[in-house]
Amino acid sequence: MTLEFHDVTYTYDGATNALAHVSFSLEPGKALGVVGKTGSGKSTLAQLADGLLMPSSGEVRLDGATSAELRGGMQRRVGLVFQHPELQLFAATLTEDVAFGLHNVGVAQGEIEGRCSEALNLVGLRADEFASRSPFELSGGEQRKAALAGVLALHPEVLVLDEPTAGVDAAGVRDIEVLFKRLLARGTALIIISHSMELVADICSRAIVLDQGRCALAGTPEKVLAPDNVDVLQRLNVDIPQATRFAAKLQGKGFVFEEPVLTMDNLADQLARQLSRPASGTRLSDEEPQA
């Protein structure tokens, strides 16, 4: 399975480009981060990836077939999780809610219960404890997991997530990151749409930064977060990792980083190496004490 955008443009009102000349390729078990401020084209990209929208020009392809050729089949293979998906919960029990999409696509009745249990367990809601509970009795974080289970039960090859950590506390973000890494290990491809480069740097192998529908930066997170790009990212209102911001300021004071700084641990390691290097032939620890 390979999802490809070939020079994709989407125009609304007959004149305004919500997305312009975007290209990328995504393979199984890989994650692409799509970052940009509100109105940059992220949600349009998500709906094009899922086949809800058709390109005005260019092509979206899944295993060589265009989204126009696949039509509804695209949405069976590419799962889209909107921001705040918990607002879509409606059934009396979690099992009924998760099973809704399975019924719609004609999954055999004998298979549905197993898929529901598998999906609930995958998101951290043990089926033996949660399956018969009402989704409206759950916490906000549990409701979001339940909504995600409804998409995962369909066994999508690609999962597109629009702002998956919006409104989630630190513990919830850690749970989401663990789940994403689990999905990648299973071979699911992810498109993670976010304001946060910190999330993208932790999960994704590649990233694109959108500005007014166009790709402003692209590459590995390390390349996108290179110190020379920090000013550009700040101008585009991208949430830069704290460690990257700090490293950029230190670089302005004469520090040289051998590799891009994405995490505090990496920043500490590189600073420790620099500060322990000999100065004028001696290490700081070897200097003679002054009288």
matplotlib code that plots the C-alpha trace (Angstrom):
import matplotlib.pyplot as plt

x = [0.0, 1.4, -0.6, 0.7, -0.1, 1.0, 1.1, -2.3, -4.3, -7.7, -9.6, -12.9, -15.0, -13.5, -10.5, -9.0, -6.5, -7.0, -4.1, -1.6, 0.9, 1.5, 3.3, 4.4, 4.5, 3.6, 4.4, 3.1, 4.4, 5.5, 4.1, 3.9, 3.4, 1.5, 2.0, 0.8, -1.4, -5.2, -6.2, -3.0, -4.7, -4.2, -7.8, -8.2, -5.3, -6.9, -10.2, -8.3, -6.4, -9.6, -11.4, -14.0, -12.7, -11.4, -8.4, -9.0, -5.8, -3.1, -3.9, -4.2, -3.3, -3.6, -1.7, -1.7, -5.5, -6.7, -9.2, -11.6, -11.4, -11.7, -14.5, -16.1, -13.5, -10.9, -12.8, -12.8, -9.0, -8.1, -9.6, -10.2, -10.4, -11.6, -10.7, -12.8, -14.1, -15.8, -18.6, -19.7, -20.4, -24.1, -24.9, -26.0, -22.8, -19.3, -19.7, -22.7, -20.8, -17.7, -19.8, -21.7, -19.1, -18.6, -22.3, -22.3, -19.5, -21.0, -18.7, -20.1, -22.0, -19.7, -16.7, -18.0, -17.7, -14.1, -13.2, -14.8, -13.0, -9.7, -10.1, -11.1, -8.1, -5.8, -6.8, -6.4, -10.1, -10.3, -13.2, -14.1, -14.5, -15.7, -17.7, -21.1, -20.6, -22.3, -19.8, -21.5, -20.3, -16.6, -14.1, -13.2, -10.0, -11.8, -14.5, -11.8, -10.2, -13.6, -14.2, -10.8, -11.6, -14.6, -12.2, -9.6, -12.2, -12.5, -8.8, -7.7, -4.4, -3.9, -5.1, -5.4, -5.7, -6.7, -5.2, -5.3, -3.8, -6.0, -7.4, -5.6, -3.5, 0.1, -0.7, -3.2, -0.7, 1.7, -1.0, -1.7, 2.0, 2.2, -0.8, 0.6, 3.9, 1.9, -0.1, 3.1, 4.6, 1.5, 2.1, -0.5, 0.5, -0.3, -0.9, -0.7, -2.1, -1.0, 0.1, 2.8, 6.2, 7.0, 4.5, 5.6, 9.3, 8.5, 6.4, 7.0, 9.8, 8.9, 7.1, 5.7, 4.8, 2.0, 1.6, -1.5, -1.9, 1.6, 4.5, 6.8, 9.2, 9.6, 11.9, 12.7, 11.8, 15.5, 15.7, 12.5, 13.6, 17.1, 18.2, 18.2, 14.5, 13.4, 12.7, 10.5, 8.6, 7.9, 6.7, 4.3, 3.0, 4.3, 4.6, 8.4, 9.7, 11.2, 14.5, 14.8, 14.0, 16.6, 19.2, 18.6, 19.3, 22.4, 23.6, 23.3, 25.7, 28.3, 27.4, 27.6, 25.3, 26.5, 22.9, 19.4, 18.0, 14.5, 14.3, 15.6, 17.6, 19.3, 20.0, 21.6, 23.8, 25.1, 25.7, 27.5, 29.8, 30.7, 31.2, 33.6, 35.8, 39.3, 39.8, 43.4, 44.5, 42.7, 39.3, 37.4, 37.7, 41.5, 42.1, 44.2, 42.2, 42.9, 44.4]
y = [0.0, 3.4, 6.7, 9.4, 13.0, 14.1, 17.9, 18.1, 21.4, 21.9, 25.1, 26.4, 29.3, 28.7, 30.8, 30.3, 27.5, 25.7, 23.4, 24.1, 21.8, 19.4, 16.1, 13.4, 9.6, 7.5, 3.8, 1.2, 1.6, 5.2, 8.5, 11.8, 15.0, 17.8, 21.1, 24.6, 27.3, 27.4, 28.0, 26.6, 23.7, 20.9, 19.8, 20.0, 17.7, 15.3, 15.1, 14.7, 11.8, 10.1, 10.7, 13.0, 15.7, 15.2, 17.2, 20.2, 19.2, 16.6, 13.1, 11.3, 7.7, 4.6, 1.6, 3.3, 3.8, 7.4, 8.6, 9.3, 5.7, 4.3, 6.7, 5.1, 2.4, 5.0, 5.7, 2.0, 1.9, 5.3, 6.1, 9.8, 10.9, 14.5, 16.8, 16.1, 12.7, 12.0, 14.4, 11.8, 9.1, 8.3, 4.6, 3.1, 1.0, 1.2, -2.1, -0.7, 2.5, 0.8, -1.7, 1.0, 1.4, -2.3, -2.8, 0.0, -1.7, -5.2, -7.0, -10.4, -10.4, -13.2, -11.1, -7.8, -8.7, -9.8, -6.6, -4.4, -6.1, -5.9, -2.2, -1.3, -3.3, -1.5, 2.0, 0.9, 0.4, -3.2, -4.9, -7.0, -3.8, -1.2, -3.0, -2.8, 0.7, 3.8, 6.2, 9.0, 7.7, 7.9, 10.6, 13.0, 11.1, 7.7, 9.0, 10.1, 6.6, 5.0, 7.2, 6.2, 2.5, 2.9, 3.9, 1.3, -1.5, -1.0, -2.0, 1.1, 0.8, 4.6, 6.5, 10.3, 12.2, 15.8, 17.5, 14.2, 15.9, 19.0, 19.6, 16.5, 16.7, 15.5, 12.0, 11.7, 12.8, 10.1, 7.5, 8.7, 8.5, 5.0, 4.0, 5.6, 3.7, 0.5, 1.2, 1.9, -1.4, -3.2, -1.6, 1.1, 4.3, 7.6, 11.1, 13.3, 16.8, 19.0, 22.5, 20.7, 19.9, 18.2, 15.5, 15.2, 15.0, 12.1, 10.0, 10.9, 10.0, 12.9, 16.2, 19.0, 22.5, 24.2, 27.9, 29.2, 25.8, 25.5, 23.4, 25.8, 23.2, 19.5, 16.7, 14.7, 16.3, 16.9, 18.8, 20.8, 21.7, 22.7, 25.9, 27.9, 27.2, 28.3, 31.9, 30.6, 28.2, 31.0, 33.3, 30.5, 30.1, 26.5, 25.2, 24.5, 22.1, 23.9, 22.2, 23.4, 27.0, 26.9, 25.4, 28.1, 30.8, 29.0, 28.8, 32.6, 32.8, 30.7, 27.1, 24.7, 21.6, 18.6, 17.4, 19.0, 19.3, 17.8, 16.8, 18.0, 14.8, 15.4, 19.0, 18.0, 15.3, 17.8, 20.5, 18.1, 17.0, 20.6, 21.7, 18.8, 19.4, 20.7, 24.5, 25.5, 22.0, 21.3, 20.2, 22.4, 19.7, 19.6, 23.4, 24.2, 25.7, 29.4, 30.5]
z = [0.0, -1.0, -0.7, -3.1, -3.7, -7.2, -7.6, -5.9, -6.0, -4.5, -5.4, -3.9, -5.1, -8.5, -7.6, -4.2, -3.6, -0.3, -1.3, -4.1, -5.9, -2.9, -3.5, -1.1, -0.8, 2.2, 2.7, 5.2, 8.8, 8.2, 9.6, 7.8, 9.9, 8.4, 10.3, 9.8, 11.3, 11.0, 7.4, 5.9, 4.2, 6.6, 6.9, 3.1, 2.7, 5.2, 3.2, -0.1, 1.4, 2.5, -0.8, 0.7, -1.7, -5.2, -6.5, -8.7, -10.5, -9.8, -8.5, -5.2, -5.7, -3.5, -4.8, -8.2, -8.4, -8.3, -5.6, -8.5, -9.6, -6.1, -4.9, -1.8, -1.7, -0.8, 2.5, 3.4, 3.2, 4.5, 7.9, 8.8, 12.5, 12.8, 15.6, 18.7, 17.3, 20.6, 19.6, 17.1, 19.7, 19.9, 20.7, 24.0, 24.5, 23.2, 21.3, 19.4, 18.6, 17.4, 15.4, 13.6, 10.8, 10.5, 9.8, 7.2, 5.2, 5.4, 7.7, 8.6, 12.0, 13.3, 12.8, 14.2, 17.9, 17.6, 15.7, 18.3, 21.1, 19.2, 18.6, 22.1, 23.5, 21.1, 22.3, 25.9, 26.8, 27.9, 26.1, 29.1, 31.2, 28.7, 25.9, 27.6, 29.1, 27.7, 25.9, 27.8, 31.2, 30.1, 30.7, 27.8, 27.1, 27.2, 24.8, 22.3, 22.5, 21.9, 18.8, 17.5, 18.1, 15.8, 13.0, 13.8, 13.8, 10.0, 9.7, 7.7, 5.8, 6.3, 9.3, 9.0, 12.3, 12.5, 15.6, 17.7, 20.8, 20.8, 24.3, 25.7, 28.9, 29.1, 30.3, 27.4, 24.9, 26.1, 25.7, 22.2, 21.2, 22.5, 20.5, 17.3, 17.7, 18.2, 15.0, 13.0, 14.2, 12.8, 9.4, 9.5, 7.8, 9.6, 8.5, 11.7, 11.2, 14.0, 15.2, 17.2, 15.8, 19.1, 18.4, 14.8, 15.7, 18.1, 15.8, 12.2, 9.8, 7.4, 7.8, 5.6, 6.8, 4.9, 4.5, 2.6, 0.9, -0.3, 1.1, 2.8, 4.2, 3.8, 4.9, 8.0, 11.3, 11.8, 8.5, 9.1, 12.6, 11.7, 13.6, 10.3, 9.9, 13.4, 12.3, 9.4, 11.6, 14.2, 11.4, 10.3, 13.9, 14.2, 17.8, 17.9, 20.5, 23.5, 23.1, 19.5, 20.4, 23.2, 20.8, 18.2, 20.9, 22.0, 18.4, 18.2, 21.2, 19.5, 20.3, 17.4, 17.3, 15.4, 14.8, 15.0, 18.5, 18.9, 22.6, 25.9, 26.3, 23.0, 23.9, 27.2, 25.5, 22.9, 25.5, 27.8, 24.9, 24.1, 27.6, 28.3, 25.3, 26.1, 25.9, 25.2, 25.7, 29.0, 30.2, 32.5, 35.2, 34.7, 35.4, 38.4, 41.3, 41.9, 45.2]

ax = plt.figure().add_subplot(projection="3d")
ax.plot(x, y, z, "-o")
ax.set_aspect("equal")
plt.show()
